[in-house]
Amino acid sequence: MDSFFEQVYEVVRQIPEGRVASYGQVARLVGAPRKARFVGFAMHASPGMGGGIPCHRVVFKDGSLATGFAFGGPNIQKEMLLDEGISFRDETHVDMEACRWEA
């Protein structure tokens, strides 16, 4: 599993400021398209920005935020995304059309 997590972290490090990716998108990019849930486990276990992993940039495919965001909850995740210029289509969903990272 450690190797999978490291692959996930490498992909997430590439998501540029002002863009987001879905858990499923990250899973596809590491060659494991059916492991979106495991991407979530990796994000929860990550060292976060201190480890150079911008896990706040990973959201659900519909743009919703992770309710259990490991670094303070969805409000903190939303603040971090807003600070990067991410737009929201409503109070709890990122505008995926405008902000999805095209790897």
Protein Blocks (a to p, Z undefined) as FASTA:
>chain_A
ZZmmmmmmmmmmmpcghiacdfklmmmmnopaklmmmmmmmmmmpgbjmnopafklpccf
kopacfklcnnpjklmmmmmmmnopacfbfkbccfklmoccZZ
